[in-house]
């Protein structure tokens, strides 16, 4: 039975959407630098979340979730740089990806906070 909400799938789709943005960045010093940084940060949350699902302990789970959150926040900064520079022809089209990025950050913050509270209860 397929779940209606699959965070792993959502993170993968998010990375794919951003990789599509990376592909249209200009072949310039700035474009190439931002592209490289963005490829690294946007592709990190999905596998880190996957690792968190197999965490050896609650502390390990929290650690891996924090890594994914850090990468999501970094990705947001790079997207905002692309939008403000602008490094793409229609920077306003990044709004939906930025919104998704913010939603994912919120999900991770809540999950980490809950896991930390549960850890203290042990």
C-alpha positions as CSV (number, residue, x, y, z in Angstrom):
1,X,0.0,0.0,0.0
2,X,1.4,3.4,-1.0
3,X,1.4,6.1,1.5
4,X,-0.1,9.5,0.4
5,X,2.8,11.3,2.1
6,X,6.3,10.1,1.4
7,X,9.0,12.5,2.6
8,X,11.8,10.6,0.9
9,X,10.0,10.9,-2.5
10,X,9.3,14.6,-1.9
11,X,13.0,15.2,-1.1
12,X,14.1,13.3,-4.3
13,X,11.6,15.3,-6.4
14,X,12.9,18.5,-4.8
15,X,16.5,17.7,-5.7
16,X,15.4,16.9,-9.3
17,X,13.6,20.2,-9.6
18,X,16.7,22.1,-8.4
19,X,19.0,20.1,-10.7
20,X,16.8,21.3,-13.6
21,X,17.5,24.8,-12.4
22,X,21.2,24.1,-12.3
23,X,21.1,23.0,-15.9
24,X,19.9,26.4,-17.0
25,X,22.5,28.4,-15.0
26,X,24.9,30.4,-17.2
27,X,28.3,29.0,-18.1
28,X,30.1,31.8,-16.2
29,X,32.3,32.0,-13.2
30,X,29.4,32.8,-10.9
31,X,27.0,30.4,-12.6
32,X,29.5,27.5,-12.4
33,X,30.3,28.2,-8.8
34,X,26.7,28.4,-7.7
35,X,25.8,25.3,-9.8
36,X,28.5,23.2,-8.1
37,X,27.5,24.3,-4.6
38,X,23.8,23.8,-5.3
39,X,24.3,20.3,-6.8
40,X,26.0,19.3,-3.6
41,X,23.5,20.9,-1.1
42,X,20.3,20.0,-2.9
43,X,21.2,16.3,-3.4
44,X,22.2,15.8,0.2
45,X,18.9,15.9,2.1
46,X,17.3,12.9,0.5
47,X,20.1,10.4,1.2
48,X,20.6,11.8,4.7
49,X,16.9,11.4,5.4
50,X,17.2,7.8,4.1
51,X,20.1,7.2,6.5
52,X,18.1,8.7,9.3
53,X,15.4,6.1,8.7
54,X,18.0,3.4,9.5
55,X,19.6,5.3,12.4
56,X,21.3,3.2,15.1
57,X,19.8,5.3,17.9
58,X,17.6,8.4,18.5
59,X,20.8,10.5,18.8
60,X,22.0,9.2,15.4
61,X,18.6,9.9,13.9
62,X,18.7,13.5,15.2
63,X,22.2,13.9,13.9
64,X,21.4,12.8,10.4
65,X,18.2,14.9,10.4
66,X,20.2,17.9,11.4
67,X,22.6,17.3,8.5
68,X,19.7,17.2,6.1
69,X,18.3,20.4,7.6
70,X,21.6,22.1,7.3
71,X,21.8,21.2,3.6
72,X,18.2,22.4,3.1
73,X,19.1,25.7,4.6
74,X,22.2,26.0,2.4
75,X,20.1,25.2,-0.7
76,X,17.7,27.9,0.2
77,X,20.5,30.5,0.4
78,X,21.8,29.4,-3.1
79,X,18.3,29.7,-4.5
80,X,17.9,33.2,-3.1
81,X,21.3,34.2,-4.6
82,X,20.2,32.8,-8.0
83,X,16.9,34.7,-7.7
84,X,18.5,38.0,-6.6
85,X,21.4,38.1,-9.0
86,X,19.4,37.0,-11.2
87,X,21.3,34.1,-12.8
88,X,18.2,32.8,-14.6
89,X,15.9,34.5,-17.1
90,X,12.7,34.3,-15.0
91,X,13.8,34.4,-11.4
92,X,10.2,34.7,-10.2
93,X,9.8,31.1,-11.4
94,X,12.0,30.0,-8.5
95,X,9.3,31.0,-6.0
96,X,7.6,27.6,-5.9
97,X,10.9,25.8,-5.4
98,X,11.8,28.3,-2.6
99,X,8.4,27.7,-1.1
100,X,8.9,23.9,-1.1
101,X,12.4,24.5,0.4
102,X,10.8,26.4,3.2
103,X,8.2,23.8,3.8
104,X,10.8,21.0,3.9
105,X,12.9,23.1,6.4
106,X,9.8,23.4,8.6
107,X,9.1,19.6,8.5
108,X,12.7,18.9,9.5
109,X,12.7,21.5,12.3
110,X,9.5,19.9,13.8
111,X,10.8,16.4,13.4
112,X,14.1,17.2,15.1
113,X,12.4,19.1,17.9
114,X,10.0,16.1,18.5
115,X,12.9,13.6,18.4
116,X,14.9,15.8,20.9
117,X,11.9,16.0,23.3
118,X,11.4,12.2,23.1
119,X,15.1,11.7,23.7
120,X,14.9,13.7,26.9
121,X,12.0,11.5,28.1
122,X,14.1,8.4,27.9
